[in-house]
Every structure is written in structure tokens, then in C-alpha cells.
Amino acid sequence: MEIALNKNMFASDNYSGICPEAWQSLEEANQGFVNSYGDDAWTTRACNALRDFFEVDCQVFFVFNGTAANSLAIASLCRSYHSVICHEMAHVETDECGAGEFFSNGTKILLVPGADGKIDHQAVTHTVQRRSDIHYPKPKVLSVTQATELGTVYSPDELTAIGELARQHELYLHMDGARFANALAGLKVNPKDLSWQAGVDVLTFGGTKNGMAVGEAVVFFNRQLAQEFDYRCKQAGQLASKMRYLAAPWVGLIESGALLKNALHANHCAQLLAEELLSVAEIKLIHPVQANAVFVQLPLNLMTALHHAGWHFYTFIGSGHARFMCSWQTRQEDIRTFGNELRTLAADCCQPLTNQVRNP
Ligand SMILES: *Cc1c(COP(=O)(O)O)cnc(C)c1O
């Protein structure tokens, strides 16, 4: 598939298309009549592929997007008077329009800080222990994002410590794994090391950003918590009638190994992109590049010059900060093109101050 240079490509990993392996499995699934609502061979095969992937007998559900996956998972762990503790940058807090609170009928989200997008343990403990009276929403869930919203990853040891922290405070552990595959690829460990072995009760596993058209899997390692989850999905409008089309791409991506291949490629591209960005002295990295995102600080005039040149990237994290994302579809030659253009623009607009003073 030949695609032209598109200056939107670093804006988000969900700007990418459908990867060939996911496309092929959709084509294979598109044969004749098949039972609906998940009562079909593709759904069974996808659930089993995920069980093999995690090396455990987990309960699996397929939904349309990450917001539904996260908020329905959280709702199944809490009652309305409970609370969920997560990082202040967590997607469930900043980017889901209150869906977690909505689907759990009012469960409150309590925020904790932490460097590089990772939760601070003491802040979690403080949030749990600062009150024990009936007037405070009872903490019930700890939610972490892997890879984090700031492009970093929790190591297996860090996750195991979080699992212990959760157990110590009698909290369920939820993981937003919209980019779980990128974390796996970055750490080169087994899926079980970053999930149930570390104490994760339920994982929302992202397919969309990895290369599917649509779809996330909700994976319950704690099977009891999955009770009646199918009803939640149905009520929330998340039960696909032609379920085979949500399930088949998981079969394609897992059985072919493309899931990890896509993530490795995206992560590698992020490393290359970071090198290009850091070739300009005025640009500084603000978080380590451990998955498929690059977060940098850059001079405002250079940011404006890049935007004027047509490059689209997000600056939501604060003034002078920019996020660049890579995906399975990012091409190395486009990263080099970006780097060349960046250096030209930087040479024009980041003159040393002495020059500007000399030539007012
Ligand atoms: C993209 C993303 C999601 C899913 O978002 P939807 O748009 O609802 O599919 C969830 N969590 C994180 C951290 C994400 O980046």
C-alpha cells in the first residue's frame, strides 16, 4: 500500500489505518452466515488466543472502544459509593468525559500525582488512609495505565509492587492497556509478567492503536469480577451483533505475531523520531521514550514554525510541550523527512540570542 507523506502522521497512533494482518482476518471472517452476538467460532478462537497469550484461563469480552472498555471494567469493580484512584494524567480522568463515573452510577475518581505518568505509592496510601469515615467515597479500585499517557512503562517489578500496594489497601487493580502491546514490546517480557502475575484483576487491552479498525478486549484475570459483564456490555450499547468482526482481528494479530511486531515497529520509530528531535539543541526530552511516544519541550517559535509548515502534533500537556506518536504504519523515511525539515526550520527560527541582539 503506497501512501504519500502525511504531516498528520505523528499526531496520534490512532491516525493509522488497519494493518494487513487485521485486514486479512476480517476478509477471512467475511464468509457467509455466522452466529451473532459472540456465539461464533471467531469469538471463541479470539478468546482462546488471548488465553494462550496470557497463559491463563481469563474471561474475555470484546467492545468497540477504550472508553467503554475502561468504564465498564471499572463499573464492574465498584459500587456507586466507592472511589477509583488513578494518576492525574490518566485517560479515565482526562479523556473519557466522565464515562467511568457514569457507568458506575457515580463512583468518584480520586487523583494522585507521580513522576513520568506513574502513580506515586505514598500518594495512593495517603488517599486511602486519610479518611475512614462514612462521608468519604470508599476507595475500591486502583487504576494504572500501561504504557502510561506520558509514554513511559511500568517494569514488572514496579507493577508487582503496585499489585502489593493494591492488595494491602484491599483495592482491585485495573489496568488501562490501550498501549499494552507497546509496553510489552518495550520491556521484552511475557504478557503474564505485566498482568495477572503482577496482580492485575482486569485489563483493558487495546487493539485499535495497534492496528485494528476498531475494538478493545476486556480481560478479566479475576474471573469472579466478570459476573454479568455481558449484561453491562449490552446495556451500554457495546455488544456487537456481528461480533466476528470485532473478534477476528485479535485472532489475526495474535496468531501471526503482528501484535508484537506492530508495537516493536512503533516503539523503534519513536526512538528514531526522538533522535531527530534531539538533533536540535533547543529541544529537550521531558519523559524517557519507553514505548511509542516522544514528549519534548521545544521553543514556542519553533513549534509555531512546525505548525505553519503543516506538521500536526498535540500540545495538550502544557505550554512548550509537544507529543509525537508513532504507529505500525509510521515510515522511517518520513521520520527522516521530518528531521530534515525540523533542522531547517530550527536554523531559521532558533538563532542564538547574540545574533538577534546584533541584528535587531
Ligand atoms: C486511546 C486511549 C484509550 C481509548 O480511547 P477511545 O478513544 O475511547 O478508544 C484509552 N486509554 C488510553 C491511555 C488511550 O490512549
The ligand as an SDF file (V2000), in Angstrom:
LIG
                    3D

 15 15  0  0  0  0  0  0  0  0999 V2000
   -6.6300    5.8300   23.1860 C   0  0  0  0  0  0  0  0  0  0  0  0
   -6.6990    5.5260   24.6260 C   0  0  0  0  0  0  0  0  0  0  0  0
   -7.8190    4.8980   25.1610 C   0  0  0  0  0  0  0  0  0  0  0  0
   -9.0510    4.5430   24.3350 C   0  0  0  0  0  0  0  0  0  0  0  0
   -9.7340    5.6290   23.8550 O   0  0  0  0  0  0  0  0  0  0  0  0
  -11.0550    5.5030   22.9480 P   0  0  0  0  0  0  0  0  0  0  0  0
  -10.9990    6.7200   22.1000 O   0  0  0  0  0  0  0  0  0  0  0  0
  -12.2010    5.5090   23.8560 O   0  0  0  0  0  0  0  0  0  0  0  0
  -10.9600    4.2340   22.1840 O   0  0  0  0  0  0  0  0  0  0  0  0
   -7.7950    4.5460   26.4990 C   0  0  0  0  0  0  0  0  0  0  0  0
   -6.7310    4.8240   27.2610 N   0  0  0  0  0  0  0  0  0  0  0  0
   -5.6340    5.4340   26.7820 C   0  0  0  0  0  0  0  0  0  0  0  0
   -4.4590    5.6700   27.6780 C   0  0  0  0  0  0  0  0  0  0  0  0
   -5.5880    5.8250   25.4460 C   0  0  0  0  0  0  0  0  0  0  0  0
   -4.5140    6.4280   24.9730 O   0  0  0  0  0  0  0  0  0  0  0  0
  1  2  1  0
  2  3  1  0
  2 14  2  0
  3  4  1  0
  3 10  2  0
  4  5  1  0
  5  6  1  0
  6  7  2  0
  6  8  1  0
  6  9  1  0
 10 11  1  0
 11 12  2  0
 12 13  1  0
 12 14  1  0
 14 15  1  0
M  END
$$$$
